[in-house]
Amino acid sequence: MLNKVKTRHWDVARCTYAQLLDQMGKWLCDGEAHYVCFCDGNGMPRAWNSDLYLRKAYKNADAVCADGIALDWLARICGGRSARLTGPKLFVEALKYGTTRGWRHYLYGTNEETLSDLKMRLEGEIPGVNIVGTFAPDFAEDPVTPPIVKGGIDILWVALGCPKQEKWCAKHKDELGIPILMPVGAAFDFYSGKAAKTPEWIVNIGLCWLWRLCTGGRRVMVRNIRCVSASILILAKELLRIKLLREDV
């Protein structure tokens, strides 16, 4: 079992990439459906403040990883410390890890051109990777379920964007017959070459939000300013509540 830090609304996973990959291997053998969320500075304030369905998706996930510095700080305030894991990096690590274990992957999200380029690139760069199918849905409120043959997929990688992908995984995990669902945001765009990846050193110092604010255009800039402000307010309130008022997590 993964170690977790308890916060007021959902637990935060305290693990490394290696530990999560090992746990995924165990999930593939237990006959149940699982999903993991990667919570960033966009998802955290949205779920904490207003989006009860997203909050429920985080609460019911088998693991919620800190894909951003805000959730890591929240875990520290709550008496623990999370390891920061990003969806895009886990995506590639799992593809490599699974080559010697026969893991079967299905890519769901984005568009046909991106999926085609992504599949070709991954198969060229990761010898032995087993991508058994791809599907590009329309982006309706509840995108159509991909045409999946039950029993032929180990991991379904979902790239619908936050918060749609987390809600979709929470809603459909039990009906799909797939052991693991992984909502990974912009991973498909990054590794197909359609979008520039955030430099690793930016990720390591916790400034992904600033990178995206400066490079994502006006819409992303406005969203990130709003999300960063909301995250700071959440952290300040939780610090006051737990450290000064001595309330329970």
N, C-alpha and C positions, 0 to 999 in steps of 0.2 A: 504493500500500500504506500501511496505517496504521502509524505509529510505535508501538512497544511497549516496555514495561519488563519485563525478565525477573525473575521471582521463582522461588522454589524449586519450586513446583508448577504454576504457569501464568503466562502473560504478561498484563500489564495494558495496555490500550490507552491511548495518549497522544495524544488528539485532541480537537477541539472538536465541537460538534453539526454545524456546517457541514461539517467534514471527514468526519464519519461519514455524513452524508446524501449527500455527493458519492461516497463509496465505495459506498454502497448503490446509487446509480445505475449504477456500473460493474459491480457484482455482477449486476444485472438483465440485463446484456448478455453475461455470460460463459458461460451455459449450465450452471452448477454450482449446488449447493444450499449455502446459508450460514445461519449463525445467530449471533446476538450475545447475550451475557449481561450483565446488570447486577448486579454482586455487591455486596451490602450487608452490614451487620453481622450479619445472620442467616446468610447463605450462606457468608461467609468462614470463620468458625471451624468450621462444620459440615463443609465440604469439606476444610479443612486438617487437621482432627483425626480424623475418623471416617468420613465418607460418601465412600467411594472412587468411587462412581458419579457423585456430584455433582462431585468433583474431576476426573474424566475428562471430564465435560461441559464444565467450564471450560477444561480443557487443550485440547480439540478444537474449541472455539468459534473462529470467525473473529475475534472481538474480545470481550474481557471488560472492561467499563467499571466504573470505581469509583463505584458508586451508594452512597456512604457514605465517611466519613472514614477508617475503619480501613484499607481497601485503598489509599487514597491515601497514608497514612502508610507502609504496607508498601512501596509503590513507591519512596518517598523513601529509606527505609532501604536498599533494593536499588540505589540509585544513580541513580534517575530521578525523574520526577514525572509523575503522571497528571493529566489534567483530569477533574473529577468530572462525570459524566453520569448522569442518572436516567432510568429506563425510562418513567415517565409523561410527562416533558417531551419526550423523544424521540418518543413516540407522537404527540403533537399537532403537533410540529414537522414530522414526516414526512408527516402528513396534509395539512398546509398546503403543504409543499414539493412534494408529488406532484400537486397540483391542476393545475399547468400542464404536467405531464409524463405525465399519463395513468396514474398509478400506481393499481393495483386492490388494494383492501384487503379482508381477511376477518377477522372478529372471532370468536375461539374462547375460550370460558371463561365463568365466573361463571354466571348464570341468565338465563332468557328475558326476565324483566321488566327486568333491568338492561340487557341487550343491546338491547331495544326502545327503552328510554329513551335509551340512549347513542347509538344510530344516529340517532334523531330529533334529538337535541341537536347532534350533530356535523354533520349535513347542514344544520341551520339556521344554525350558527355558522361553518361553513367552506364557502362557496359553491364548488361544483365538485368537492368530495370524492367519490371513487368507492368506496363500500362495497358490494362485490358479494355479500356473504353474511355470516350470523352463525350460530353454533351453540353451544348450551349443553350440555356433556357431563355425564354423571354423574361423580362424583368418586371413581371407583375408583382402585386403585393405578396402573393404566395406562388412563386415560380413552379412550373410544372415539374413533377417528379421525373427524373431521367429514366429511360427504358433499361432497367437493370434486371439481369438474370440472377435470381437469388442463389447464393452459394458460390458465386464466382468472383466475389470481390472481398478483399480484406479491409481496405481503407478507402473511404470516399472523401476526396478533398473538395471542399466547397468554397468557391470564390464568388460570393454574391455581394460582398461589402457589408460592413457593420451598420445597423444592427440586424439587417435582413437575414444574413447567413446564420447567426447564432439562434435566432428565433426559428428558422427553418429546420435546423438540426434538432433543436429541442422538440419540435412538433412532430417530425417524421422519423426519428431514430428507431422507434419500436416497430414501425410498419415496413421498413426497407429490407430487413434481414441481413444487414451489414454490420459487422462487429464494431467498427470504429468510424465515426464521422469527425472530420477535422475542418472547421471553418478557418481559412487562412488568408482572407482579405485580398491584398494586391499581389500575392505570391506569383500568380500566373502571369501577370503583367511584367513583374520584375524579371522572371527567369525566361520569358519569351523575348525579352528585349524591347517590349512595348513601353516600358516606363523605367526610369533610372532608379536603381537601388540606392537606398541611403547608405553612405559610406560607413564601414564598420566602426571607425573611431567615433563617429557621431553617435552611433547606437550605444557604444560603450560608455560614453559620458552622459547619456540620458538626454540628448538634445534633438531627438527625432522630430519632436513637435516644432522646434525652431527651423529645422531643415525643411520640413513640409510647408511651414508657414511662408518661407522665403522662395520656395520652388514650385508650389502647387497652384499658383494663380490666385485671383481675387477671391473666388468662392472658398477655396481651402484656407486662405488667410483669414477670412472672416470667421469660418467655422472654428479654426484652431485658437483664435483669440478668445472666442466665447468658451471653448472647452477648457483652455488653460485657466481662465479666470474662475470657472465653475469648479475645477479640480482644486485650485488653491483654497477656495472657500470651504470645500468639503474637508480638506486636510486640516485647516484651521479649526473648524468646528469639532472634528473628531479629537484633535489634540486637546482642546479645551475640555471636552466631555470626559475623556479617559484620564488624562494626566492631572488636570486641575480639579475637576468635579468628582474624580474617582468612580465614575460609573463603569459598569461591566461592559465588555466588548459586545 
